[in-house]
């Protein structure tokens, strides 16, 4: 098993910003093994950081359930102070969450799981292609199809 490494990911902003999610551990919760990461921005409280959890669980049927959950807390906007000069500490107003769950048969191969995962990623990323999704991308298809930019 490989070591849990930090993850750097870009957001979907007009000018993309990279976010580094630091590995914070692996825990067994009931029958699920969960690996967790959290952004570590020093100016934001720990409870308001972006988090990522990835869990793997073998179901009674022998099927593996793999779930990824990314959470992006949104802080309240604090403006001004009350008549006594007190400014409230910022807090999380709400959290936006996205979860992706895959169910993989125990007889499935790495290549089959990779294909299913890549299809989902391509659909979420609005990528369409005429070649196998596990090996595709804008540049490989352009090269394979002899497509030029002009």
HELIX and SHEET records of a PDB file:
HELIX    1   1 UNK A   46  UNK A   48  5                                   3    
HELIX    2   2 UNK A  110  UNK A  124  1                                  15    
HELIX    3   3 UNK A  133  UNK A  135  5                                   3    
HELIX    4   4 UNK A  138  UNK A  144  1                                   7    
SHEET    1   A 6 UNK A   7  UNK A  10  0                                        
SHEET    2   A 6 UNK A  18  UNK A  29 -1                                        
SHEET    3   A 6 UNK A  32  UNK A  39 -1                                        
SHEET    4   A 6 UNK A  51  UNK A  58 -1                                        
SHEET    5   A 6 UNK A  64  UNK A  75 -1                                        
SHEET    6   A 6 UNK A  92  UNK A 104 -1                                        
END                                                                             
